Amino acid sequence: MEKLRYGRVMLKLSGEALAGEQGFGIEPQTIQSICRELAEAASMGVQLSMVIGGGNIFRGISVSSKGMDRASADYMGMLATVMNALAVQDALEKLGITTRVMTAIDMKEVAEPYIRRRAIRHLEKGRVVICAAGTGIPYFTTDTAAALRAMELKCEAILKATRVNGVYDKDPEKHSDAVMFNKLTYLDVLQRRLKVMDSAAISLCMDNKLPIGVFNLFVPGNIQRVVRGEEVGTIVQGE
């Protein structure tokens, strides 16, 4: 086993990342590419848990703004995250990585119910654990779900995988003069309203002193570099 900075991590992956160039739905080649990176990280010995968003299939908050009941829309979004989790599970297991999908909403025919102690045991046995269906409660995002599950599973860091190299002062895809931060505090993120994770997730991490690493998912080898402790992307932590 390699020397790792983080022995157990929570990877937060957006649903949009699974859509590839098509921008919606699930693009198999993109998922295969992402899962090859995840498999390499798992083979290093890191205990890997994941939360995947559902925005590539259904975004509850957007639909609720157009008149749908927010709770109903959020439950639909939770189901979208389960679809993504099953797709990633399939791709990982084709690469020989044993994976468990655990859902906050009971659906025993397709996945295990999320039970904290069982999830920890899966991690200890070297299985990748994908936590799906968010928190199981409407009005909470998958960012908050990732922070909550990271605390419960005693993860040493949240790794936020994005399409850009880290956290910037403004959107680097729209502004060529955007400046990237190498290090930030939780208060910096909250006060500047930087788009790292939502404020509830950032506050939860701040209260529990859980570092957040933000990096570019689509640079080969980045996940391995982060868990080794190399300086990649942006790190958000306390003073």
C-alpha positions in Angstrom: 0.0 0.0 0.0 1.2 3.5 -0.9 1.7 6.1 1.7 -1.5 8.2 1.7 -2.4 11.5 3.2 -6.0 10.4 3.4 -6.9 6.8 4.3 -10.7 7.3 3.9 -12.3 9.9 1.8 -15.7 11.1 0.5 -15.8 11.9 -3.2 -18.5 14.4 -4.2 -19.3 14.0 -7.9 -21.8 16.1 -9.8 -24.4 14.3 -11.9 -23.5 16.6 -14.8 -20.0 15.0 -14.9 -21.6 11.7 -16.0 -23.3 13.4 -19.0 -20.1 14.1 -20.9 -20.3 16.3 -23.9 -24.0 15.6 -24.5 -24.9 17.6 -21.4 -27.7 15.5 -20.1 -28.4 11.8 -19.2 -25.7 9.2 -18.7 -22.9 8.9 -21.2 -21.3 5.4 -20.9 -17.8 6.3 -22.2 -17.6 9.3 -19.8 -18.6 7.0 -16.8 -16.0 4.4 -17.9 -13.3 7.1 -18.0 -14.2 8.4 -14.6 -14.4 4.9 -13.1 -11.0 4.0 -14.4 -9.6 6.9 -12.3 -11.6 5.7 -9.3 -10.4 2.2 -9.7 -6.8 3.3 -9.7 -7.4 5.3 -6.5 -9.1 2.3 -4.8 -6.2 0.1 -5.8 -3.9 2.4 -3.8 -5.6 1.3 -0.6 -7.7 4.4 0.0 -11.2 3.7 1.4 -13.5 5.4 -1.0 -17.0 6.5 -0.4 -19.0 8.6 -2.8 -22.1 10.8 -3.2 -23.2 11.6 -6.7 -25.6 14.3 -7.7 -28.6 13.9 -10.0 -28.6 17.1 -12.1 -27.9 15.3 -15.3 -31.3 13.6 -15.0 -33.5 15.8 -12.8 -32.8 18.9 -10.8 -35.5 19.3 -8.1 -34.8 22.9 -7.2 -35.1 24.1 -10.8 -38.4 22.3 -11.3 -39.8 23.6 -8.0 -39.1 27.1 -9.1 -41.5 26.5 -12.0 -44.4 25.5 -9.8 -43.9 21.9 -8.7 -44.0 21.2 -5.0 -40.5 21.4 -3.6 -40.7 18.3 -1.6 -42.0 16.2 -4.5 -39.3 17.6 -6.8 -36.6 16.8 -4.3 -37.7 13.2 -3.9 -37.6 12.9 -7.7 -34.1 14.3 -7.6 -33.1 11.6 -5.0 -34.3 8.9 -7.4 -32.1 10.4 -10.1 -29.1 10.0 -7.8 -29.9 6.3 -7.4 -29.9 5.9 -11.2 -26.4 7.5 -11.4 -25.1 5.4 -8.5 -26.2 2.2 -10.2 -24.5 3.3 -13.4 -21.2 4.0 -11.6 -21.5 0.8 -9.7 -21.8 -1.2 -12.9 -18.8 0.5 -14.5 -16.7 0.0 -11.3 -17.5 -3.7 -11.0 -16.6 -4.2 -14.6 -13.2 -3.0 -13.6 -13.0 -5.5 -10.7 -13.8 -3.1 -7.9 -16.4 -4.4 -5.4 -19.0 -1.7 -4.9 -22.1 -1.2 -2.7 -24.9 1.3 -3.4 -26.6 2.3 -0.1 -29.7 4.4 -0.3 -31.3 6.8 2.2 -34.7 5.7 0.8 -35.5 2.1 1.3 -35.5 0.2 -2.1 -34.1 -3.2 -1.2 -34.6 -4.7 -4.7 -31.9 -2.4 -6.2 -29.6 -1.4 -3.3 -28.9 -1.8 0.4 -30.4 0.6 2.9 -27.9 3.1 4.3 -26.8 1.8 7.7 -23.8 3.7 9.1 -22.1 0.7 10.7 -22.6 -1.5 7.7 -21.2 1.2 5.4 -18.1 1.5 7.6 -17.7 -2.3 7.5 -17.9 -2.2 3.7 -15.1 0.4 3.6 -12.9 -1.5 6.0 -13.2 -4.5 3.6 -12.0 -2.4 0.7 -15.4 -1.9 -1.0 -16.4 1.4 -2.6 -19.5 2.7 -1.0 -21.9 4.9 -3.1 -24.3 6.8 -0.8 -27.4 7.5 -2.9 -30.8 9.3 -2.5 -29.2 12.2 -0.7 -30.1 12.6 2.9 -33.5 11.0 2.3 -35.1 14.3 3.3 -36.2 17.1 0.9 -34.7 20.6 1.1 -31.2 19.3 1.5 -28.8 19.1 -1.4 -26.3 16.3 -2.3 -23.5 18.6 -1.1 -25.1 18.5 2.4 -25.5 14.8 2.0 -21.8 14.4 1.2 -20.8 16.4 4.2 -23.2 14.5 6.5 -22.1 11.0 5.2 -18.5 12.0 5.5 -18.9 12.8 9.2 -20.8 9.6 9.8 -18.3 7.4 8.0 -15.3 9.2 9.7 -13.8 10.3 6.4 -10.7 12.4 6.6 -11.6 14.7 3.8 -14.2 15.5 1.2 -12.9 15.5 -2.4 -15.1 17.8 -4.6 -14.5 16.8 -8.2 -15.2 19.5 -10.7 -14.6 20.5 -14.4 -12.1 23.2 -13.5 -8.8 23.1 -11.6 -9.9 24.5 -8.3 -11.8 27.3 -6.7 -11.7 30.7 -8.5 -12.8 34.2 -7.6 -15.2 34.0 -10.5 -16.3 31.5 -13.1 -13.1 30.6 -15.1 -15.3 29.2 -17.9 -16.7 32.7 -18.5 -13.9 35.0 -17.3 -10.4 34.6 -18.7 -8.9 36.7 -15.8 -10.4 34.5 -13.1 -7.8 33.8 -10.3 -7.5 30.4 -8.6 -7.0 30.1 -4.9 -4.6 27.4 -3.6 -5.9 27.6 0.0 -9.1 29.0 1.6 -10.7 29.0 5.0 -14.3 28.0 5.5 -15.2 31.6 6.4 -13.5 32.8 3.1 -15.9 30.6 1.2 -19.0 31.7 3.1 -18.2 35.4 3.2 -17.2 35.6 -0.5 -20.0 33.3 -1.5 -17.6 31.1 -3.5 -19.3 28.2 -5.3 -17.5 25.3 -3.6 -20.5 23.6 -1.9 -23.7 25.0 -0.5 -23.5 27.0 2.8 -25.1 24.2 4.9 -22.4 21.8 3.7 -19.6 24.3 4.3 -20.9 25.1 7.8 -21.1 21.4 8.6 -17.5 20.9 7.5 -16.3 24.0 9.4 -18.0 22.8 12.6 -16.3 19.4 12.3 -13.0 20.6 10.9 -13.3 18.4 7.8 -11.0 19.6 4.9 -12.4 19.9 1.4 -10.2 19.4 -1.6 -11.5 20.8 -4.9 -9.8 19.6 -8.1 -10.3 18.9 -11.8 -11.8 15.4 -12.2 -10.8 15.3 -15.9 -7.1 15.6 -15.5 -5.8 11.9 -15.4 -4.3 10.9 -12.1 -5.7 13.8 -10.1 -7.6 11.7 -7.6 -4.5 9.7 -6.8 -2.5 12.9 -6.4 -5.0 14.3 -4.0 -5.1 11.2 -1.7 -1.3 11.1 -1.7 -1.2 14.7 -0.4 0.2 16.4 -3.5 -0.8 20.1 -3.9 -3.6 19.8 -6.5 -6.4 22.3 -6.9 -7.7 24.2 -3.8 -7.9 23.1 -0.2 -10.6 24.5 2.1 -9.9 24.1 5.8 -9.7 26.0 9.1 -7.3 28.9 10.0 
